[in-house]
Amino acid sequence: MKTNYLVLLVLLMFPLSILGQFQKSIQVTNKHFHDLNIAPLDNTEDYIVAGNLFDNTMQNEELMLQRIDNFGNVVWFKKYTHASLLHLRSFDVVTYLDLVFVTGSVDVNGVRKVMISRFDALNGSWQDTRYYELVDPTFNSRGMEIEFTNSDADGDGTPDPGFVVTGFFSDCYTLDINCVDNNLGFVMRTDLNLNLLWTVEIDTNLSGNPQDYDFANGITETSNGFFISGSATGNFSGTYQQAALHYKIDFAGNFVWDNSYIFGNSNDITVDAYYDAGTDEIYVLNNYSVTHYFGVTVINNTTGVINAAKSWYTTQNDLNRYGFTIMESGSDVNNLIISGYDRDENWVDGNNNSLYGETNIFVYEFAKATGAQVGPAYQYLVPNIEPTGDNFNFWLFQMPLVYYPDISFYRPIPGTNGEYFHVGYRRTTATGDVEEELFRTPGFLRNECDHLIFNLNLSALTFTAVPVISGFIPNNVTPITLNEVVVSYTDEFCMQTLNTTEEKENKVKIYPNPASSYVRIEAEYDSDFTMYDASGRHILSGNTGEMSQISISHLAAGIYFVEISEENNNRQTFKLIKK
């Protein structure tokens, strides 16, 4: 059973948007947002959100793109269709210079085909779309992730700028693990003009298995090739189940090493990876159904050998948090950040409303060397219910079967710990529409509205090897033309809930304010406090009972924030002006 939380970021006197934070919702009438990905744009502070707009039946989708500025404002918002082809759908997005590239699928005469589309980032104008047939025209296929690469694709010593796409192809029209022996992962390489260079299939090639989990869902470029994430089909004590794919190919698509494995009792999957050039190690993010949580496998990039001492998985009594994205921490290069979605959560807001949310974002920081948690982990509490009817619904299974979109990215800012951007969901009670929820948070990771704090337990991983094979396959490419339409929308910034009960329980005064040389903190109960500057950098910490008067004479004039933290994880944040 879930635990009820009352963990609110209470903002008195001034909102935290002064820090550059925002949290906002975007709504399109009678549409559900789904499959949302986020990607930064080059040479600008703006970014792109890609995904799909579904009708209320979740049977009909429209590919959509947005450009969002650094303050959460929509620069442009468009959707794209084909005149006759159905089910044009986005699964991932990447940017390159002033261009946006999307991969996904489109229905061509009753068969789904891998699709890549190119758009102008300035105004969202469509430029080019290709669909690809793998092996033969009867196979259904989908692109799950796309990344830009400047690697040598043909071994002639010259870089070949272009894209690498992972996904899967199958006999079955829908995502189906019972499409026995005919789900196969693939890696596809194109040039900048989306022309095919090579395609590789990835398979476990088992006979007699009742279910087939061979899916490729991600790419991480290393110094000498591509690490491919996803899942394979493995035999564990006589039972076939989903195994975590850990597979390496070189820049020309040739096999390098395989260290795929089974850890849990049912479903294991690799969802993302981070390459550390300094140590030549790959930090692989995995999800395990046996724990209802995530873990990290550390692999030598050259040899493929797993470093068991640095590999781990997490647990907590509160179940169902799954990792989606892994990236380097902005506050310390020795740490990494994992962001993901909590399957379901219950909490009580500041007005004593009982709320429930599916697919709530969390962020978790840990040390590369040990896996130890660094600081508090935050979960952003947003009411939401995942719409049913689509076979890529996140929670059809215990955890997402194959699809893990890019939900976060980090942007460095000189002199600060930088900022994190995330994309999630909110379902309104008034209309039932699933909205898009956007977050911008400073380097200390928490959002400006309702959130909770949690700590996880760390344990050692065990591995049962699963052999995976690969080989080159034929392919074919066809250009098509898309139509574009400007989308009408409404948006709303999150308003912080003031918790009057919390205010009565611990009355806090900060004075003088403005101040020049010192400030006093008076709290009814001893509480920890932390001071941040306007960019979110930590200035100092202490306890109100031990350090009621704080010297600020050494600080530059400007705006600062003092956060009061209590034992029950309730927090109050005050603006302080230094003269």
LINQUI-V796219 format. One record per residue. N is the residue number from 1. RES is the residue in one letter. OMEGA is omega as a letter, one per 20 degrees, with the letter a starting at -180 (none if undefined). NEAR is the number of other C-alpha atoms within 8 Angstrom. Layout:
# LINQUI-V796219
n=(N N)
res=(RES RES)
omega=(OMEGA OMEGA)
near=(NEAR NEAR)
This chain:
# LINQUI-V796219
n=(1 2 3 4 5 6 7 8 9 10 11 12 13 14 15 16 17 18 19 20 21 22 23 24 25 26 27 28 29 30 31 32 33 34 35 36 37 38 39 40 41 42 43 44 45 46 47 48 49 50 51 52 53 54 55 56 57 58 59 60 61 62 63 64 65 66 67 68 69 70 71 72 73 74 75 76 77 78 79 80 81 82 83 84 85 86 87 88 89 90 91 92 93 94 95 96 97 98 99 100 101 102 103 104 105 106 107 108 109 110 111 112 113 114 115 116 117 118 119 120 121 122 123 124 125 126 127 128 129 130 131 132 133 134 135 136 137 138 139 140 141 142 143 144 145 146 147 148 149 150 151 152 153 154 155 156 157 158 159 160 161 162 163 164 165 166 167 168 169 170 171 172 173 174 175 176 177 178 179 180 181 182 183 184 185 186 187 188 189 190 191 192 193 194 195 196 197 198 199 200 201 202 203 204 205 206 207 208 209 210 211 212 213 214 215 216 217 218 219 220 221 222 223 224 225 226 227 228 229 230 231 232 233 234 235 236 237 238 239 240 241 242 243 244 245 246 247 248 249 250 251 252 253 254 255 256 257 258 259 260 261 262 263 264 265 266 267 268 269 270 271 272 273 274 275 276 277 278 279 280 281 282 283 284 285 286 287 288 289 290 291 292 293 294 295 296 297 298 299 300 301 302 303 304 305 306 307 308 309 310 311 312 313 314 315 316 317 318 319 320 321 322 323 324 325 326 327 328 329 330 331 332 333 334 335 336 337 338 339 340 341 342 343 344 345 346 347 348 349 350 351 352 353 354 355 356 357 358 359 360 361 362 363 364 365 366 367 368 369 370 371 372 373 374 375 376 377 378 379 380 381 382 383 384 385 386 387 388 389 390 391 392 393 394 395 396 397 398 399 400 401 402 403 404 405 406 407 408 409 410 411 412 413 414 415 416 417 418 419 420 421 422 423 424 425 426 427 428 429 430 431 432 433 434 435 436 437 438 439 440 441 442 443 444 445 446 447 448 449 450 451 452 453 454 455 456 457 458 459 460 461 462 463 464 465 466 467 468 469 470 471 472 473 474 475 476 477 478 479 480 481 482 483 484 485 486 487 488 489 490 491 492 493 494 495 496 497 498 499 500 501 502 503 504 505 506 507 508 509 510 511 512 513 514 515 516 517 518 519 520 521 522 523 524 525 526 527 528 529 530 531 532 533 534 535 536 537 538 539 540 541 542 543 544 545 546 547 548 549 550 551 552 553 554 555 556 557 558 559 560 561 562 563 564 565 566 567 568 569 570 571 572 573 574 575 576 577 578 579)
res=(M K T N Y L V L L V L L M F P L S I L G Q F Q K S I Q V T N K H F H D L N I A P L D N T E D Y I V A G N L F D N T M Q N E E L M L Q R I D N F G N V V W F K K Y T H A S L L H L R S F D V V T Y L D L V F V T G S V D V N G V R K V M I S R F D A L N G S W Q D T R Y Y E L V D P T F N S R G M E I E F T N S D A D G D G T P D P G F V V T G F F S D C Y T L D I N C V D N N L G F V M R T D L N L N L L W T V E I D T N L S G N P Q D Y D F A N G I T E T S N G F F I S G S A T G N F S G T Y Q Q A A L H Y K I D F A G N F V W D N S Y I F G N S N D I T V D A Y Y D A G T D E I Y V L N N Y S V T H Y F G V T V I N N T T G V I N A A K S W Y T T Q N D L N R Y G F T I M E S G S D V N N L I I S G Y D R D E N W V D G N N N S L Y G E T N I F V Y E F A K A T G A Q V G P A Y Q Y L V P N I E P T G D N F N F W L F Q M P L V Y Y P D I S F Y R P I P G T N G E Y F H V G Y R R T T A T G D V E E E L F R T P G F L R N E C D H L I F N L N L S A L T F T A V P V I S G F I P N N V T P I T L N E V V V S Y T D E F C M Q T L N T T E E K E N K V K I Y P N P A S S Y V R I E A E Y D S D F T M Y D A S G R H I L S G N T G E M S Q I S I S H L A A G I Y F V E I S E E N N N R Q T F K L I K K)
omega=(r r r a r a a r a a r r a a r r r r a r r r a r r a r a r r r r r r a r a a r r r r r r r r a r r r a r a r a r a r a a r r r r r r a r a a r r r r r a a r a r r a a a a r r a r r r a r r r a a a r r a r a a r r r r r r r a r a r r r a r a a a r a r r a r r r a r r r r a a a r a r r a a r r r r r a r a a r a r a r r a a a r a r r r r a r a a r r a r r r a r a r a r r r a a r r a r r r a r r r a r r a r r r r r r a a a a a a r a a r r r r a a r a r a r r a r r a r a a r a r a a a a a r a a r r a r r a r r r r r r a r r a a a a r r r a a r r r r a a a a r r r a r a r a a a a a a a r a r a a r a a a a a r r a a a a a r a r r r r a r r a a r a r a r r r a a a r a r r r r a r r a a a r r r a a r r r r a a a r r r a r r a r r r r a a a a r r r a r a r a a a r a r a r a r a a r r a a r r r r r a a a r a r a a r a r r r a r a r r a r r a r a a r r a r a a a r r a r a a a r a r a r r a r a r a r r a r r a r a r a r r a r a r a r r r r a a r r a a r r r a r r a a r a r a r r a r a r a r r a a r r a r a a a a r r a i a j a a a r r r r r r a r r a r r r r r r a r r r r r r r r r a r a a a r a r r a a a r r r a r r r a r a a a a r r a r a a r r r r a none)
near=(3 6 7 7 8 10 12 14 13 12 12 10 6 7 7 9 8 7 9 11 14 15 14 12 13 11 12 12 6 8 12 14 13 8 10 15 14 15 13 10 13 8 5 5 8 10 12 12 13 16 16 14 12 14 11 9 7 12 9 8 12 13 14 13 12 13 14 14 11 8 8 10 7 9 8 10 13 12 12 11 10 10 6 4 10 8 10 14 12 15 15 16 16 11 13 10 7 10 10 12 13 15 17 15 17 14 12 9 5 5 11 13 15 14 15 13 12 12 12 12 10 6 6 13 9 11 8 11 12 12 14 11 13 12 8 8 7 6 15 12 14 13 16 16 14 17 9 11 10 8 8 13 11 6 8 5 5 6 8 10 11 13 13 13 15 17 16 16 14 12 10 9 8 5 7 6 9 7 12 10 10 9 15 12 14 14 14 12 13 13 12 8 6 10 8 12 9 11 14 12 12 15 11 11 7 7 5 4 9 7 12 15 12 15 15 18 16 15 16 11 10 10 5 7 10 12 13 15 17 16 16 17 15 13 9 9 4 5 6 11 13 15 17 15 15 13 13 13 14 11 13 10 12 8 8 8 9 10 13 14 13 14 11 10 7 8 11 15 15 14 16 14 14 11 11 9 8 5 5 10 12 13 12 13 16 15 14 14 13 8 10 14 15 14 12 11 15 13 12 12 9 5 6 11 7 10 10 10 5 11 14 13 12 12 12 8 4 7 9 10 11 13 15 15 14 13 10 9 11 11 8 6 8 8 13 13 12 12 14 13 12 13 12 10 10 12 11 12 13 12 7 6 7 8 9 12 13 12 13 17 13 12 12 12 13 11 12 9 6 6 11 7 11 9 5 9 11 13 13 13 11 10 11 14 11 10 8 6 8 7 7 8 11 10 9 9 7 7 12 12 6 10 9 8 10 12 14 12 12 10 8 9 8 6 4 10 15 13 13 14 12 12 13 12 13 13 11 11 5 4 6 7 13 16 14 12 12 13 13 13 15 15 13 8 9 10 13 12 14 14 13 13 10 8 8 8 7 10 8 9 9 5 7 8 8 13 9 12 8 9 8 9 10 8 11 8 10 7 8 8 7 11 9 10 7 8 8 6 8 7 8 7 8 9 5 10 11 8 11 7 7 8 9 7 7 9 8 9 8 10 9 8 9 9 12 8 8 11 13 11 11 9 11 8 6 8 12 11 12 12 12 13 11 11 10 12 11 8 8 7 8 9 11 13 8 6 8 10 8 8 8 10 7 6 6 5 7 8 10 12 12 12 11 11 11 9 6 5 9 12 12 11 12 12 11 11 11 14 7)
